[in-house]
Amino acid sequence: MLLETFFDMLQLHRDDKFVSLRFLRPFKVISTSMPDGGLASHLDLVFNHQCSEPAAHTIAHHSKVFFNPDGYRAALLADHGLEKAAAAGLGTAANMNNMCVAQESHLDLSIVAIVTGGVEGNAARAGDPASFYEQGGTFHRRGDIAPEQPGTINIMLACNTPLTDGALVRAVMTATEAKSVVLQELSVPSRQSPSIATGTGTDQIAVMAPTDGAFPIVSAGHHSVLGELIARAVIRALKGALVLQNGLTPNRQCSCGQLLERFGAGPDALGERIAALLSGDAAELARRNHFAVDRDPLTVAAVAALIHLYDQVSWEVLPAVCWPEIAVHHGAQIAVAASGCAERRDDYQSALNKKATSRTPQGLVETVATAIALGFVDKWKKAEVRIECIDGPSELTL
């Protein structure tokens, strides 16, 4: 089905699990496609498609795709009546109905980004430990195996004016940086290290521009308007796609547990750890209200600050020898935020100092959980004292 025509040059179609940009005039494309990837000027279209479900779905003989990508592409195109088309393609487990489109323009220059994305199973940070080593057409396992659940960000990016080959490559760089901006702003956790992700292990891209027309643009970096438009379009489209595919929004990330997920404790695990540090009625009260405790903005802010300082130590901006003081002082601020009792800061510091933890992911989680538990104990003490001063029966009789 034809969804839209861009620049009177290319058409966006979506047919079931198959999305394609079909050229109405010659385009030059740079892509990560296995068949006809790299630079190509002979293509009729570029496509993106869903090739599996996001979890626990192994299609029989799926490995054939890697060993015979040309055959797979031919069969896929034939299924959509495009057997005569020359095409480069992207593949993903993301739903094509969750695709997002964003356009940006300045004067006569226009960009459109068509993006699908999922980051909950396969997000990683550049430099994380690899899962396999490729040699001689064979993939050898190396260390821990990659996450079982897939996740891929696929970007199709089209410009309405010709670009030099170098500008096409630079456009890929700018789009990739824009992708990382989104993951940083949303604090998307790597699934392979206690870090913020910069992408996923299977991201793909195709950038295209017409071969004829105006004089080719030579720059797509940060200082050029083209670079700005590329980044803005990719950021908007990717944020929209992640909302649809993963329900990933800034508001969802306003959570102590969400921010600590990359350290091994999501909201539920953090709530249980806080309750385990308490006793009796306080433990049950914390357990019953863990959602509200987890999402209190001031507490989230204090936790985010401590996490950032943990990262700064990991990146060697701050010396590791200072971590104990950092954890105690900023942990006390978490307790203050949770309780609302700034006058108790010194007491919180003393309590945290007695329960010093190591600078490890587990140690960070323990510091946060302990600080929130300390604050939660004090949170309603003032109200209890206030109520005790009021004359009247201590219990209601029904």
ZAMIPA-703806 format. One record per residue (C-alpha): residue number from 1; x, y, z. Coordinates in steps of 0.5 Angstrom, whole numbers, plus 500, padded with zeros to 3 digits. Example, Ala and Ser with C-alpha at 12.3 -4.5 7.8 and 13.67 -1.06 7.14 Angstrom:
+------+-----+-----+-----+
: migu :  xx :  yy :  zz :
+------+-----+-----+-----+
:    1 : 525 : 491 : 516 :
:    2 : 527 : 498 : 514 :
+------+-----+-----+-----+
This chain:
+------+-----+-----+-----+
: migu :  xx :  yy :  zz :
+------+-----+-----+-----+
:    1 : 500 : 500 : 500 :
:    2 : 503 : 507 : 498 :
:    3 : 503 : 511 : 504 :
:    4 : 507 : 517 : 502 :
:    5 : 511 : 520 : 496 :
:    6 : 517 : 525 : 498 :
:    7 : 520 : 530 : 494 :
:    8 : 516 : 527 : 488 :
:    9 : 522 : 523 : 488 :
:   10 : 521 : 517 : 492 :
:   11 : 515 : 513 : 495 :
:   12 : 514 : 510 : 501 :
:   13 : 510 : 503 : 501 :
:   14 : 508 : 498 : 507 :
:   15 : 505 : 491 : 505 :
:   16 : 505 : 487 : 512 :
:   17 : 512 : 486 : 515 :
:   18 : 515 : 489 : 509 :
:   19 : 517 : 497 : 508 :
:   20 : 520 : 500 : 502 :
:   21 : 522 : 506 : 499 :
:   22 : 521 : 506 : 491 :
:   23 : 525 : 511 : 487 :
:   24 : 522 : 515 : 482 :
:   25 : 528 : 517 : 479 :
:   26 : 536 : 515 : 480 :
:   27 : 538 : 515 : 487 :
:   28 : 545 : 513 : 490 :
:   29 : 545 : 509 : 496 :
:   30 : 550 : 507 : 502 :
:   31 : 547 : 502 : 506 :
:   32 : 549 : 496 : 511 :
:   33 : 545 : 491 : 507 :
:   34 : 548 : 484 : 506 :
:   35 : 547 : 484 : 498 :
:   36 : 548 : 490 : 494 :
:   37 : 551 : 494 : 501 :
:   38 : 556 : 499 : 501 :
:   39 : 555 : 505 : 495 :
:   40 : 550 : 503 : 490 :
:   41 : 547 : 507 : 484 :
:   42 : 543 : 502 : 480 :
:   43 : 538 : 500 : 486 :
:   44 : 530 : 501 : 485 :
:   45 : 528 : 501 : 492 :
:   46 : 531 : 500 : 499 :
:   47 : 527 : 496 : 504 :
:   48 : 526 : 494 : 511 :
:   49 : 522 : 488 : 514 :
:   50 : 520 : 484 : 520 :
:   51 : 524 : 477 : 519 :
:   52 : 522 : 475 : 526 :
:   53 : 518 : 476 : 533 :
:   54 : 522 : 480 : 538 :
:   55 : 523 : 474 : 543 :
:   56 : 523 : 466 : 543 :
:   57 : 522 : 466 : 536 :
:   58 : 526 : 461 : 531 :
:   59 : 524 : 460 : 524 :
:   60 : 526 : 454 : 521 :
:   61 : 533 : 454 : 517 :
:   62 : 533 : 462 : 519 :
:   63 : 541 : 461 : 518 :
:   64 : 540 : 460 : 511 :
:   65 : 539 : 468 : 510 :
:   66 : 546 : 469 : 513 :
:   67 : 549 : 464 : 508 :
:   68 : 545 : 466 : 502 :
:   69 : 543 : 473 : 503 :
:   70 : 542 : 474 : 495 :
:   71 : 537 : 468 : 495 :
:   72 : 533 : 470 : 501 :
:   73 : 532 : 477 : 498 :
:   74 : 530 : 475 : 491 :
:   75 : 525 : 470 : 495 :
:   76 : 522 : 476 : 499 :
:   77 : 522 : 481 : 493 :
:   78 : 518 : 476 : 489 :
:   79 : 513 : 475 : 495 :
:   80 : 511 : 483 : 494 :
:   81 : 511 : 483 : 486 :
:   82 : 518 : 486 : 486 :
:   83 : 522 : 480 : 483 :
:   84 : 525 : 485 : 478 :
:   85 : 527 : 490 : 482 :
:   86 : 534 : 492 : 484 :
:   87 : 534 : 493 : 492 :
:   88 : 538 : 493 : 498 :
:   89 : 535 : 491 : 505 :
:   90 : 535 : 492 : 512 :
:   91 : 532 : 486 : 517 :
:   92 : 529 : 487 : 524 :
:   93 : 525 : 484 : 529 :
:   94 : 521 : 490 : 530 :
:   95 : 514 : 491 : 528 :
:   96 : 513 : 495 : 521 :
:   97 : 507 : 498 : 524 :
:   98 : 511 : 501 : 529 :
:   99 : 515 : 505 : 524 :
:  100 : 516 : 513 : 525 :
:  101 : 517 : 518 : 520 :
:  102 : 520 : 525 : 521 :
:  103 : 521 : 530 : 516 :
:  104 : 526 : 536 : 517 :
:  105 : 527 : 542 : 512 :
:  106 : 531 : 549 : 511 :
:  107 : 529 : 553 : 505 :
:  108 : 530 : 548 : 499 :
:  109 : 533 : 542 : 503 :
:  110 : 529 : 537 : 506 :
:  111 : 531 : 530 : 509 :
:  112 : 526 : 524 : 511 :
:  113 : 528 : 519 : 516 :
:  114 : 524 : 513 : 517 :
:  115 : 526 : 509 : 523 :
:  116 : 524 : 502 : 527 :
:  117 : 527 : 501 : 533 :
:  118 : 527 : 496 : 539 :
:  119 : 532 : 496 : 545 :
:  120 : 530 : 492 : 550 :
:  121 : 534 : 486 : 549 :
:  122 : 540 : 487 : 545 :
:  123 : 542 : 494 : 547 :
:  124 : 550 : 495 : 548 :
:  125 : 555 : 500 : 548 :
:  126 : 561 : 501 : 543 :
:  127 : 567 : 497 : 546 :
:  128 : 562 : 492 : 550 :
:  129 : 565 : 485 : 550 :
:  130 : 564 : 481 : 544 :
:  131 : 560 : 475 : 543 :
:  132 : 563 : 472 : 537 :
:  133 : 569 : 472 : 532 :
:  134 : 568 : 471 : 525 :
:  135 : 573 : 468 : 521 :
:  136 : 573 : 464 : 514 :
:  137 : 566 : 465 : 513 :
:  138 : 565 : 462 : 520 :
:  139 : 562 : 465 : 527 :
:  140 : 566 : 462 : 533 :
:  141 : 563 : 464 : 540 :
:  142 : 567 : 468 : 544 :
:  143 : 566 : 469 : 551 :
:  144 : 558 : 470 : 554 :
:  145 : 553 : 469 : 549 :
:  146 : 549 : 475 : 546 :
:  147 : 542 : 477 : 549 :
:  148 : 537 : 472 : 547 :
:  149 : 532 : 477 : 545 :
:  150 : 533 : 481 : 539 :
:  151 : 533 : 489 : 538 :
:  152 : 535 : 493 : 532 :
:  153 : 535 : 500 : 530 :
:  154 : 534 : 501 : 523 :
:  155 : 534 : 508 : 519 :
:  156 : 532 : 509 : 512 :
:  157 : 534 : 516 : 511 :
:  158 : 533 : 520 : 504 :
:  159 : 535 : 527 : 502 :
:  160 : 532 : 531 : 496 :
:  161 : 538 : 533 : 493 :
:  162 : 545 : 530 : 491 :
:  163 : 550 : 529 : 496 :
:  164 : 558 : 527 : 494 :
:  165 : 560 : 520 : 496 :
:  166 : 564 : 523 : 502 :
:  167 : 557 : 527 : 504 :
:  168 : 553 : 520 : 504 :
:  169 : 559 : 517 : 509 :
:  170 : 558 : 523 : 513 :
:  171 : 551 : 523 : 513 :
:  172 : 551 : 515 : 516 :
:  173 : 556 : 518 : 522 :
:  174 : 551 : 524 : 523 :
:  175 : 545 : 519 : 524 :
:  176 : 549 : 514 : 528 :
:  177 : 551 : 520 : 533 :
:  178 : 543 : 522 : 533 :
:  179 : 541 : 515 : 535 :
:  180 : 546 : 515 : 541 :
:  181 : 543 : 522 : 543 :
:  182 : 537 : 518 : 544 :
:  183 : 539 : 512 : 548 :
:  184 : 543 : 517 : 552 :
:  185 : 537 : 522 : 553 :
:  186 : 533 : 516 : 555 :
:  187 : 538 : 512 : 559 :
:  188 : 537 : 506 : 555 :
:  189 : 542 : 501 : 559 :
:  190 : 547 : 496 : 555 :
:  191 : 545 : 489 : 556 :
:  192 : 552 : 487 : 556 :
:  193 : 555 : 492 : 561 :
:  194 : 553 : 497 : 567 :
:  195 : 553 : 502 : 562 :
:  196 : 549 : 507 : 558 :
:  197 : 548 : 504 : 551 :
:  198 : 550 : 507 : 544 :
:  199 : 546 : 502 : 540 :
:  200 : 544 : 495 : 539 :
:  201 : 548 : 489 : 536 :
:  202 : 545 : 489 : 530 :
:  203 : 543 : 496 : 528 :
:  204 : 543 : 498 : 520 :
:  205 : 542 : 504 : 516 :
:  206 : 541 : 506 : 509 :
:  207 : 542 : 513 : 506 :
:  208 : 540 : 515 : 500 :
:  209 : 540 : 522 : 495 :
:  210 : 538 : 523 : 488 :
:  211 : 544 : 522 : 483 :
:  212 : 542 : 528 : 479 :
:  213 : 539 : 535 : 480 :
:  214 : 543 : 541 : 484 :
:  215 : 550 : 541 : 485 :
:  216 : 552 : 536 : 490 :
:  217 : 552 : 538 : 497 :
:  218 : 559 : 536 : 500 :
:  219 : 558 : 537 : 508 :
:  220 : 553 : 533 : 513 :
:  221 : 557 : 534 : 519 :
:  222 : 555 : 538 : 525 :
:  223 : 556 : 545 : 522 :
:  224 : 552 : 544 : 516 :
:  225 : 545 : 545 : 516 :
:  226 : 544 : 538 : 512 :
:  227 : 547 : 535 : 519 :
:  228 : 543 : 539 : 523 :
:  229 : 537 : 536 : 519 :
:  230 : 539 : 529 : 519 :
:  231 : 540 : 529 : 527 :
:  232 : 533 : 532 : 528 :
:  233 : 530 : 528 : 523 :
:  234 : 533 : 521 : 526 :
:  235 : 532 : 523 : 533 :
:  236 : 525 : 525 : 532 :
:  237 : 523 : 519 : 528 :
:  238 : 527 : 514 : 533 :
:  239 : 524 : 517 : 539 :
:  240 : 517 : 516 : 536 :
:  241 : 519 : 509 : 534 :
:  242 : 521 : 507 : 541 :
:  243 : 515 : 509 : 544 :
:  244 : 511 : 505 : 540 :
:  245 : 515 : 499 : 540 :
:  246 : 518 : 499 : 547 :
:  247 : 513 : 504 : 551 :
:  248 : 520 : 507 : 552 :
:  249 : 518 : 515 : 554 :
:  250 : 522 : 520 : 558 :
:  251 : 517 : 519 : 564 :
:  252 : 518 : 512 : 564 :
:  253 : 525 : 513 : 565 :
:  254 : 523 : 517 : 571 :
:  255 : 524 : 511 : 576 :
:  256 : 530 : 509 : 581 :
:  257 : 529 : 502 : 578 :
:  258 : 529 : 504 : 571 :
:  259 : 536 : 508 : 572 :
:  260 : 539 : 502 : 576 :
:  261 : 537 : 497 : 571 :
:  262 : 544 : 497 : 568 :
:  263 : 547 : 495 : 574 :
:  264 : 542 : 489 : 575 :
:  265 : 536 : 492 : 579 :
:  266 : 530 : 494 : 576 :
:  267 : 524 : 497 : 579 :
:  268 : 521 : 491 : 582 :
:  269 : 528 : 488 : 584 :
:  270 : 530 : 495 : 587 :
:  271 : 523 : 495 : 591 :
:  272 : 524 : 488 : 594 :
:  273 : 531 : 490 : 596 :
:  274 : 529 : 496 : 600 :
:  275 : 523 : 492 : 603 :
:  276 : 528 : 487 : 605 :
:  277 : 532 : 492 : 609 :
:  278 : 526 : 494 : 613 :
:  279 : 522 : 490 : 618 :
:  280 : 515 : 489 : 620 :
:  281 : 510 : 494 : 618 :
:  282 : 515 : 499 : 615 :
:  283 : 517 : 493 : 610 :
:  284 : 510 : 491 : 608 :
:  285 : 508 : 499 : 607 :
:  286 : 514 : 500 : 603 :
:  287 : 513 : 493 : 599 :
:  288 : 506 : 496 : 598 :
:  289 : 508 : 503 : 595 :
:  290 : 514 : 501 : 592 :
:  291 : 512 : 504 : 585 :
:  292 : 511 : 511 : 588 :
:  293 : 517 : 511 : 592 :
:  294 : 521 : 508 : 586 :
:  295 : 518 : 514 : 582 :
:  296 : 519 : 520 : 587 :
:  297 : 522 : 525 : 582 :
:  298 : 527 : 528 : 588 :
:  299 : 529 : 521 : 590 :
:  300 : 530 : 519 : 582 :
:  301 : 534 : 526 : 581 :
:  302 : 539 : 524 : 587 :
:  303 : 539 : 517 : 585 :
:  304 : 541 : 519 : 578 :
:  305 : 546 : 524 : 581 :
:  306 : 550 : 518 : 584 :
:  307 : 549 : 514 : 578 :
:  308 : 553 : 519 : 574 :
:  309 : 558 : 520 : 579 :
:  310 : 559 : 512 : 579 :
:  311 : 560 : 513 : 571 :
:  312 : 565 : 519 : 572 :
:  313 : 569 : 514 : 577 :
:  314 : 569 : 509 : 572 :
:  315 : 571 : 513 : 566 :
:  316 : 577 : 516 : 571 :
:  317 : 574 : 523 : 571 :
:  318 : 574 : 522 : 578 :
:  319 : 579 : 518 : 582 :
:  320 : 576 : 511 : 585 :
:  321 : 579 : 512 : 591 :
:  322 : 574 : 518 : 593 :
:  323 : 568 : 513 : 591 :
:  324 : 567 : 511 : 599 :
:  325 : 566 : 519 : 601 :
:  326 : 562 : 520 : 594 :
:  327 : 557 : 514 : 596 :
:  328 : 556 : 516 : 603 :
:  329 : 555 : 524 : 602 :
:  330 : 550 : 523 : 595 :
:  331 : 547 : 517 : 598 :
:  332 : 545 : 521 : 604 :
:  333 : 542 : 526 : 599 :
:  334 : 538 : 520 : 597 :
:  335 : 535 : 519 : 604 :
:  336 : 534 : 526 : 605 :
:  337 : 530 : 526 : 598 :
:  338 : 526 : 520 : 600 :
:  339 : 524 : 522 : 607 :
:  340 : 524 : 530 : 606 :
:  341 : 528 : 531 : 613 :
:  342 : 534 : 535 : 611 :
:  343 : 536 : 535 : 618 :
:  344 : 537 : 528 : 618 :
:  345 : 543 : 528 : 613 :
:  346 : 548 : 527 : 618 :
:  347 : 545 : 521 : 621 :
:  348 : 544 : 518 : 614 :
:  349 : 551 : 519 : 613 :
:  350 : 553 : 516 : 619 :
:  351 : 549 : 510 : 618 :
:  352 : 551 : 509 : 610 :
:  353 : 558 : 510 : 613 :
:  354 : 557 : 504 : 617 :
:  355 : 555 : 500 : 611 :
:  356 : 560 : 502 : 606 :
:  357 : 559 : 498 : 600 :
:  358 : 564 : 497 : 594 :
:  359 : 564 : 500 : 587 :
:  360 : 561 : 495 : 584 :
:  361 : 554 : 495 : 580 :
:  362 : 552 : 491 : 586 :
:  363 : 555 : 495 : 591 :
:  364 : 551 : 501 : 588 :
:  365 : 545 : 498 : 588 :
:  366 : 546 : 496 : 595 :
:  367 : 548 : 504 : 597 :
:  368 : 541 : 506 : 593 :
:  369 : 537 : 501 : 597 :
:  370 : 540 : 503 : 604 :
:  371 : 539 : 510 : 603 :
:  372 : 532 : 510 : 600 :
:  373 : 530 : 505 : 606 :
:  374 : 533 : 510 : 611 :
:  375 : 529 : 515 : 608 :
:  376 : 523 : 511 : 608 :
:  377 : 523 : 510 : 615 :
:  378 : 523 : 517 : 617 :
:  379 : 518 : 519 : 612 :
:  380 : 512 : 519 : 616 :
:  381 : 515 : 520 : 623 :
:  382 : 513 : 528 : 623 :
:  383 : 506 : 526 : 621 :
:  384 : 505 : 521 : 626 :
:  385 : 508 : 526 : 632 :
:  386 : 503 : 531 : 629 :
:  387 : 497 : 526 : 630 :
:  388 : 499 : 524 : 637 :
:  389 : 498 : 531 : 639 :
:  390 : 491 : 532 : 637 :
:  391 : 486 : 530 : 642 :
:  392 : 481 : 525 : 641 :
:  393 : 480 : 517 : 640 :
:  394 : 486 : 513 : 637 :
:  395 : 482 : 509 : 633 :
:  396 : 475 : 509 : 629 :
:  397 : 469 : 505 : 632 :
:  398 : 465 : 503 : 626 :
+------+-----+-----+-----+
